[in-house]
């Protein structure tokens, strides 16, 4: 780390404050889920309910995902001042969300395969016991969903980006688990009162498809952030508009924009201009009207002269 000793900076590169409240709530939800997971998996095997067993196995992944989310919050806070992370530790949380989404997809495949197998090889189901466990599991899911819901109001005009993707990943696990619980209960009641034993496996397949869809959406959202695929974001157009208003003769020769926090962006600009009185500080000052742009690096090229400001 010797090379960092010669670098002097008067500002922090930690652009996200973290989410301590969500971290605490996720820990509570993890404990609740772990207890319920044991009951559902045991109940599904013992009472021969594929829908209940699928719900239990999904709840196990859900518990692992919640634990991963909690771990990511702790690591992000622990290394917040570590200079090795040149744009902060926020993406540790995004990486956890991406990993959680992958896990959710694996569970969806497992649910689907097991449900198809049970569809062609049905077994006797102990409905009363299985229904009781499924209802308790659903109550736990509702409690966890209430704990993990996003609170607060976002004030700037890019509020749709101001989401905690780590918390969202944990919340999606809870919601997916709640849906599979509902499907399990429907299947169990239908089998008990109408003799529709096949519905247990069919609704297990339906639940697997829904979970897979949610997982894919989360994979795309977190993957986009991890790969810095932000050049179609409205903030890019806003940066271009600010530069054009500053001086119509400025040419943007290079532009890079990426996320460094919830609803926060960093950008690197390379400009070619004729007005020698216009400086990199002027450009940064002009861009400061957009509060979501929290870090700006500007390279200004005056014909044959090159001035850089970071």
SVG drawing of the C-alpha trace seen along z (x, -y; Angstrom):
<svg xmlns="http://www.w3.org/2000/svg" viewBox="-64 -33 70 76">
<polyline fill="none" stroke="black" stroke-width="0.4" points="0.0,0.0 3.1,-2.2 1.9,-3.9 -1.1,-5.4 1.2,-7.4 1.9,-9.9 -1.8,-10.4 -3.4,-13.4 -7.2,-13.9 -9.4,-16.4 -12.6,-14.3 -14.0,-10.9 -14.7,-8.2 -17.3,-6.5 -20.5,-7.8 -23.1,-5.5 -23.9,-5.7 -25.1,-2.1 -28.3,-0.9 -27.9,0.0 -31.7,0.3 -32.1,2.7 -29.1,4.7 -30.7,5.1 -34.1,6.1 -32.4,8.6 -30.8,10.3 -34.1,10.7 -35.7,12.0 -32.8,14.5 -33.4,16.0 -37.2,16.2 -36.7,17.9 -34.2,20.4 -36.6,21.7 -39.5,21.9 -37.3,23.6 -36.6,26.6 -40.4,27.1 -41.4,26.8 -38.7,29.1 -39.4,31.7 -43.1,31.3 -43.0,31.7 -41.0,34.9 -42.9,36.4 -46.4,35.5 -45.5,36.1 -46.4,32.6 -44.3,31.6 -45.7,28.0 -44.8,27.8 -41.4,29.3 -40.7,27.0 -41.7,24.1 -39.4,25.3 -36.4,25.7 -37.0,22.3 -37.1,21.0 -33.7,22.5 -32.3,20.6 -34.2,17.5 -32.4,17.9 -29.0,18.2 -29.8,15.1 -30.8,13.1 -27.6,14.1 -25.6,13.1 -27.3,9.7 -26.5,9.2 -22.9,10.2 -22.6,7.8 -23.8,4.9 -21.2,5.7 -18.4,6.0 -19.3,2.8 -19.2,0.9 -16.0,2.7 -14.0,1.7 -15.7,-1.7 -12.4,-3.6 -10.2,-1.1 -8.3,-2.9 -8.1,0.2 -11.8,-0.4 -11.3,-3.5 -15.0,-4.2 -16.2,-2.9 -17.6,0.4 -21.2,0.1 -20.8,2.7 -20.2,5.3 -23.9,5.0 -24.8,5.2 -22.6,8.3 -24.5,9.9 -27.8,9.1 -26.5,10.6 -25.4,13.8 -28.7,14.0 -30.5,13.8 -28.4,16.6 -29.3,18.7 -33.0,17.9 -32.7,19.2 -31.1,22.4 -33.9,23.0 -36.5,22.3 -35.0,25.0 -34.9,27.4 -38.5,26.7 -39.6,27.3 -37.7,30.6 -39.0,32.0 -42.6,30.9 -42.5,32.5 -41.1,35.7 -43.9,35.7 -46.5,35.1 -45.7,38.4 -45.0,40.2 -47.7,39.1 -47.7,40.0 -50.2,39.9 -50.3,36.5 -51.1,35.9 -53.2,32.8 -54.1,31.5 -50.6,31.5 -49.1,30.1 -51.7,27.3 -51.0,26.2 -47.2,25.9 -47.8,24.1 -50.0,21.5 -47.5,20.9 -44.8,20.5 -47.0,17.9 -47.3,15.9 -43.6,15.9 -43.2,14.7 -45.6,11.8 -43.7,10.8 -40.4,10.9 -41.9,9.0 -43.1,6.3 -39.6,6.0 -37.8,5.8 -40.1,3.4 -38.5,0.2 -39.4,-2.8 -38.7,-6.5 -39.2,-9.0 -36.7,-9.8 -36.4,-13.5 -34.4,-13.9 -35.7,-13.3 -34.0,-10.0 -35.8,-8.4 -36.4,-5.2 -32.7,-4.4 -32.5,-5.2 -33.1,-1.6 -31.1,0.6 -30.6,3.6 -29.2,5.7 -32.4,5.1 -34.5,5.6 -32.9,9.0 -33.7,10.1 -37.3,8.8 -37.8,10.7 -36.7,13.9 -39.4,13.3 -42.1,12.4 -41.2,15.5 -41.4,17.6 -44.8,16.1 -46.1,16.9 -45.0,20.5 -46.6,20.8 -49.9,19.5 -49.7,22.0 -48.9,24.8 -51.9,24.0 -54.2,23.8 -52.9,27.2 -53.3,28.8 -56.9,27.6 -57.8,28.6 -56.4,32.1 -58.1,32.5 -61.6,31.4 -61.8,32.1 -59.3,35.0 -57.1,33.0 -53.8,34.5 -52.2,33.5 -52.6,29.8 -49.9,30.0 -47.3,30.8 -48.8,28.4 -48.8,25.4 -45.2,26.4 -44.3,25.9 -46.2,22.6 -44.3,21.4 -41.0,22.4 -41.8,20.4 -42.7,17.3 -39.6,17.5 -37.5,17.9 -39.0,14.8 -38.3,12.7 -34.8,14.1 -34.1,13.2 -35.3,9.6 -33.0,9.2 -30.0,10.8 -30.5,8.2 -30.8,5.3 -27.8,6.1 -25.7,7.3 -26.2,4.0 -24.9,2.1 -21.9,4.5 -20.9,4.1 -21.4,0.3 -23.9,0.5 -25.3,-3.0 -24.6,-4.9 -28.3,-4.8 -29.3,-6.4 -31.0,-9.8 -28.1,-11.3 -25.8,-10.9 -28.1,-13.1 -28.2,-15.7 -24.4,-15.8 -24.3,-16.5 -26.9,-19.2 -25.0,-20.9 -21.8,-20.9 -23.7,-22.3 -25.2,-25.1 -21.8,-26.0 -20.3,-26.5 -21.8,-25.4 -18.3,-25.0 -17.3,-22.4 -16.8,-18.9 -17.1,-15.9 -14.4,-13.5 -14.9,-10.9 -17.6,-10.3 -17.9,-7.5 -20.7,-7.3 -21.3,-4.7 -23.0,-4.2 -21.2,-4.6 -24.1,-4.4 -27.9,-4.3 -29.0,-6.9 -25.5,-8.4 -23.1,-8.6 -19.5,-9.3 -18.4,-10.5 -15.2,-11.1 -15.2,-13.7 -12.7,-14.5 -13.4,-17.9 -12.1,-19.8 -12.7,-23.5 -11.6,-26.9 -12.3,-29.1 -9.1,-29.2 -10.9,-30.9 -13.0,-27.9 -11.5,-25.5 -12.2,-22.1 -13.4,-23.7 -16.0,-25.6 -17.2,-22.3 -17.5,-20.7 -19.4,-23.6 -21.8,-23.5 -22.5,-19.8 -23.0,-20.3 -26.6,-21.3 -27.3,-17.6 -27.0,-16.3 -26.9,-12.7 -23.5,-13.3 -21.2,-13.0 -17.8,-12.6 -16.5,-14.3 -13.1,-14.0 -12.5,-16.4 -9.8,-16.5 -9.7,-19.7 -7.9,-19.9 -7.1,-23.4 -6.0,-22.5 -2.4,-21.4 -2.5,-21.9 -3.7,-19.3 -4.8,-20.1 -6.1,-17.4 -8.2,-17.8 -9.4,-15.1"/>
</svg>
